[in-house]
Amino acid sequence: QAGATPSGCTMTFVIEDKVLQAQEDLLFSFTTRNPETTPAFMDNYWHIQHLRGSGDSVVIRSTHAHKGWAMNSQLANVRIDLVGDLLAAGSNSDIEITFTPVTAAETLQIEARLPVEFDFASATAPPYEVGRDTNNNFMYINQLGLLPGIPITILIQTVKLGRPGGTTEWYLTTFADDTHSVEGKRDELQGGIGFRLPGSVNVIKASLRSQYEEMSDQEPVRSLFRARVDEEAWAVFEFSVSMAVFARQKLIIECLGDQGGYRLIHGTSGETFILVGTDRVGTQVAQLDGRPNELIATLAPTRPETERVLAPDTFYQLEVLVRPVSGLTTWKISTTDERALPTNTNDGQQPGFNPVAAMSLQIAAQRTPPRALVEITLLVNPGSAEVNNIMLIAPPGFVFPDQNCGEICVPATALGDTGRRQARLALSATGVTSTTINMVVRSETPQDTPLDTSGHSDVTWFIIALGSDDRHTGWGEGSGFPITQMRGCTVAYAGIAGQRLVTLAVTFQMQAEGGRRIILEGPSGHELTCSAQGVLRPISLEGGIPECQDNPLTLVLNGTLQVKSYAFSVAINLPATAPTDNTFNIIVQDRNNEVVDAHYGLPGMKIESLPLAPQATLAWSKAEPLQSAQIPIGVTF
C-alpha cells in the first residue's frame, strides 16, 4: 500500500507493508496540471529521491533527474465569430478571430475542421500577410507580432463558409516564423468551438403568379398575363434547407426593396401562407406591427420540439399572398430557433420578380353594326409601363383585316387557345413618354355581341405593353361596345308550307347614309327571288326599281339610302317544314361593298300546313308614302 501527500510541486509516496528489493520496478501514476508554457531549460526536469526514515533520521538511498516534456501552451480567451453580411453555409463571408497569446509568435495557422468545405483560398486578412501555403481549410497569417498577454483581433475576409452548417470546430496554432516548423511551434487551441454556422436555404425555383392564373376556366385571357403592381398575387418558392428544422421553430420570409418591398398579406384563415412538402406543414403565422413586408410562421406549433419538420435536401413549396410594388426587390427566407444566428438562411439573395404595370384603356366606335369594318378609337394610359409597342387583343369574333387594320397596325396570331385575334401596334423605337396614347384601328365586327361561357356579354378589349426588347411591361383592359343590329327590321310573308312565289315584304331603318346594295339571306330551304316576273317591288327604295340578282338575293340601288325607314318586297319559295334556324339576315352595303348597316338573326314567320288553294292573291293600288291605297286580298278554299 502507498499513500501520496502532494505539496506544491512535490508529491511524497509512503510505502507501507512492503520492502523494495534492489532492481525492482516501482510503477505509479498521478494527475498533474501543465503550466501555460514550457519551463526554462534548467527548470524543466522531474526530480525523484528514494528516502528511508523520517524526520531527522531521513536517509537518501538514491536520486535521479529526468528531463520534462515540452508544453503545448494554449491560446487564451479565444473567440471566433461570423461577422460578414452573408451567413449561409457555402457563401463567401467574413469571420473574426480574437485570442490572447501566451508566447510571442509571428504566424498563425488556422484550420477549420467542421463543417467540411471551408475554403480560405481567396481569403485576406488586412493588414497582415497571407501565407503562401493557405489553401482549402487551412490559412496562414504572417507578420502578426504576437506578444504574450496582449489580445489581438484578426478580421478574415472572403472566406468560403463550409457546408452544410452547424457547430464549427477550429484548430489554431502559432509559430515563431512563417516556416511554421515543429520546432517553431508556440501556442495552440485544439478543437475549439466557434460560431454556429447557419445552413443554406436553396431556392430552386421562384415565380409570381397572378390572382387569375389558377382561374383559367373563368379567366381565360387574364390568366395568361403576368402579375401586376398593386394587385394581389402569389409569390411561390420551391426550396430546400441544408440543416434540419424542428417543430416550434420559425420560418421567416421577408421582401426587401428600395420602395419597402412587397406587402405580405396576413390572413386570419391561414390560406395566405401555404407550406407543403410531402404533406402540408401546419403553421401559425404572425406579422409584427410596422413590418408589412415580413411574415413569421411557427412550424408545427402543436408538435413536440424534437420532431423534425423540414428535412435537409428535401424540396418544399411555399406560397405567400402578396401585393407587389414596382422597383428592385430581393427575398430573404430564414429558419430560426431564436438564437443569435438563424438555423438556415438564403441571406436575402433570392432575386425578386418583375410585376408589370397596370394600364388603362378606353374604347370608342361611332358605329357598331354586325360584320362590318369599323374604326375603333383607343385611348391608353400606360401608367409606369415602358411602351414601344402594344399588343391589342380583341373580344371573341372580332377580326383585324390583313391589309387594312390601321397605319400602325399589323395583325398577329390568335392569343393561345382563346381564339381571340391580336394586332401589334408599332408606336416608337425609343419608347412612348406621353401620359396618354391615342390610336385608331380598324376591325371587322362579329355577327352578334360575343358572350362568355356564362352567357353574359364579353366585349372586353385587352392591351399588353411591350418594351424595347419585346418584354411585357404592363397590361390593361377596357370595356368595348355591343354589336348594334339594324333597327326597324321586319320580314312578313304568308308562312304556308310548300307555297311558291309567296310575297315577302321587308322593312328596315337606316342609321347612317350611304347604302347602295341590299343583300337578303333567308333560312335554309327558303328560296328567295327577285328576278321572277313582277315579284320585285321597290316600294320606298331610293332610285326606283333596282338591279336584281338571286342567290344570294342582292338589290343594286339606283340611289343612295338616307337615314330613314325603307320597305321593299320580293318573292319566296317556302319549304315543307321550317328549319331549326328560321332567321333572316339583311345587309346594307355602300358602293365599295363595305357594310353600312345590317341585321343578323331576324326571326322568320312560322310555317304552317294549311289546305289553301293556290289562287291566293294580294295586291295594292299605290305604294307612295302617306297615301291611301286599296289592297285587294283573294283566297280560294
Sequence and secondary structure as in RCSB ss.txt:
>XXXX:A:sequence
QAGATPSGCTMTFVIEDKVLQAQEDLLFSFTTRNPETTPAFMDNYWHIQHLRGSGDSVVIRSTHAHKGWAMNSQL
ANVRIDLVGDLLAAGSNSDIEITFTPVTAAETLQIEARLPVEFDFASATAPPYEVGRDTNNNFMYINQLGLLPGI
PITILIQTVKLGRPGGTTEWYLTTFADDTHSVEGKRDELQGGIGFRLPGSVNVIKASLRSQYEEMSDQEPVRSLF
RARVDEEAWAVFEFSVSMAVFARQKLIIECLGDQGGYRLIHGTSGETFILVGTDRVGTQVAQLDGRPNELIATLA
PTRPETERVLAPDTFYQLEVLVRPVSGLTTWKISTTDERALPTNTNDGQQPGFNPVAAMSLQIAAQRTPPRALVE
ITLLVNPGSAEVNNIMLIAPPGFVFPDQNCGEICVPATALGDTGRRQARLALSATGVTSTTINMVVRSETPQDTP
LDTSGHSDVTWFIIALGSDDRHTGWGEGSGFPITQMRGCTVAYAGIAGQRLVTLAVTFQMQAEGGRRIILEGPSG
HELTCSAQGVLRPISLEGGIPECQDNPLTLVLNGTLQVKSYAFSVAINLPATAPTDNTFNIIVQDRNNEVVDAHY
GLPGMKIESLPLAPQATLAWSKAEPLQSAQIPIGVTF
>XXXX:A:secstr
 EEEEEETTEEEEEE S    TT            SS   GGG EEEEEEEES GGG EEEEEEEEE     EE 
EEEEEEE SS  STTSEEEEEEEEE SS BSEEEEEEEESBT B TT B TTSEE TT BTTEEEEE   B TT 
 EEEEEEEEE  BS EEEEEEEEEESSTT  STTEEEEEEEEEEEEE EEEEEEEEEEEETTTT TTT TTGGGS
  BTTS EEEEEEEEESS EETT EEEEEEEETT   EE   TTSTTEEEESSSB  EEEE  TT TTEEEEEES
TTS TTSEEE BT  EEEEEEEE  SS EEEEEEEE SSSS SEE TT EE    BEEEEEEEE S   TT EEE
EEEEEE TT   SEEEEE  TT B  SS S TTEEEE   GGG   EEEEE  TT   SS EEEEEEEE  SS  
B TTS B  EEEEEEE TTS EEEEEEEE       EEEEEE   BTT  SEEEEEEEE SSS EEEEEEE  TT
 EEES STT  B TT TTSS EEETTTEEEEEEEEE SSEEEEEEEEE  SS  SS EEEEEEE TTS EEEEEE
EEE    B     S  EE  S   TT      EE   
